[in-house]
Amino acid sequence: MAMRPRAGNEQSLGSPSWTQRLFSVLNLKSIKIVKRVIVSVVGATVLLIGIALLVLPGPAFIFIPVGLAILATEYAWARRWLKRARRIATNVVSSRDSPAAARDSRV
């Protein structure tokens, strides 16, 4: 008795389709892990570029907060550092604009 080959689009009754197998592998937990790894790599890279720009010519004051903002989407420690960086930047800008700072700079 000769067995005839199955056509490519036929499936046996017991095997799940390729889409069902794909979605069973790509469950929500693994997607969250992949997202966290991607955010970590991109955020750490931008942050390290900003730290390098502290000694190299370039806008470190832009890259460091952007890197912290990227990391803050996943990590609480980055949120705290970002809040601290915002507070420092606000204090620098407000002290620069205050009349007392202008008077002290003329002395």
C-alpha positions as CSV (number, residue, x, y, z in Angstrom):
1,M,0.0,0.0,0.0
2,A,1.6,3.2,-1.1
3,M,1.3,6.4,1.0
4,R,0.5,9.5,-0.9
5,P,2.4,12.6,0.1
6,R,0.4,15.4,1.8
7,A,0.0,18.7,0.2
8,G,1.7,21.6,1.8
9,N,-1.5,23.2,3.1
10,E,-3.0,20.1,4.7
11,Q,-2.4,19.5,8.4
12,S,-3.0,16.4,10.5
13,L,-5.7,16.6,13.1
14,G,-3.4,16.5,16.1
15,S,-0.7,19.1,15.2
16,P,-1.3,22.8,15.8
17,S,-0.8,25.3,13.0
18,W,2.4,27.3,12.7
19,T,0.7,30.5,14.0
20,Q,-0.5,28.7,17.1
21,R,3.0,27.4,17.8
22,L,4.5,30.8,17.2
23,F,2.1,32.5,19.6
24,S,2.6,29.9,22.2
25,V,6.3,30.6,22.1
26,L,5.9,34.3,22.1
27,N,3.8,34.6,25.2
28,L,3.3,37.9,27.0
29,K,6.0,37.1,29.6
30,S,8.7,36.7,27.0
31,I,7.6,39.9,25.2
32,K,8.0,41.8,28.4
33,I,11.5,40.4,29.0
34,V,12.5,41.3,25.4
35,K,11.2,44.8,25.8
36,R,13.0,45.3,29.1
37,V,16.3,44.1,27.5
38,I,15.9,46.4,24.5
39,V,15.1,49.4,26.8
40,S,18.0,48.6,29.0
41,V,20.5,48.3,26.1
42,V,19.3,51.5,24.4
43,G,19.0,53.5,27.6
44,A,22.4,52.4,28.9
45,T,24.0,53.2,25.6
46,V,22.6,56.7,25.5
47,L,23.5,57.3,29.1
48,L,27.1,56.1,28.6
49,I,27.4,58.3,25.5
50,G,26.3,61.2,27.7
51,I,28.8,60.3,30.4
52,A,31.6,60.1,27.8
53,L,30.5,63.5,26.5
54,L,31.3,65.0,30.0
55,V,35.0,64.9,29.1
56,L,34.6,64.9,25.3
57,P,33.2,67.9,23.3
58,G,29.5,67.5,23.0
59,P,26.1,68.0,24.6
60,A,26.3,65.7,27.7
61,F,23.5,67.7,29.4
62,I,21.2,66.4,26.7
63,F,22.3,62.8,26.4
64,I,22.3,62.0,30.2
65,P,18.7,63.0,30.9
66,V,17.5,61.3,27.7
67,G,19.3,58.1,28.7
68,L,17.8,58.3,32.2
69,A,14.3,59.0,30.7
70,I,14.6,55.8,28.5
71,L,15.8,53.8,31.5
72,A,13.1,55.3,33.7
73,T,10.4,53.6,31.7
74,E,11.5,50.3,33.3
75,Y,13.6,51.1,36.4
76,A,12.7,53.0,39.6
77,W,16.3,54.0,40.3
78,A,16.5,55.8,36.9
79,R,13.3,57.6,37.8
80,R,14.8,58.9,41.0
81,W,18.0,60.0,39.3
82,L,15.9,61.7,36.6
83,K,14.0,63.6,39.2
84,R,17.2,64.6,40.9
85,A,18.7,65.8,37.5
86,R,15.5,67.8,36.8
87,R,15.7,69.4,40.3
88,I,19.4,70.3,39.7
89,A,18.7,71.8,36.3
90,T,15.8,73.8,37.7
91,N,18.0,75.2,40.5
92,V,20.7,76.1,38.0
93,V,18.3,77.9,35.7
94,S,16.5,79.7,38.5
95,S,19.7,80.8,40.2
96,R,21.1,82.1,36.9
97,D,17.9,84.2,36.3
98,S,17.7,85.6,39.8
99,P,18.8,89.2,40.4
100,A,21.1,88.2,43.3
101,A,23.1,85.9,41.0
102,A,23.5,88.8,38.5
103,R,24.6,91.2,41.3
104,D,27.1,88.6,42.6
105,S,28.6,88.0,39.2
106,R,29.4,91.8,38.8
107,V,31.5,91.8,42.0
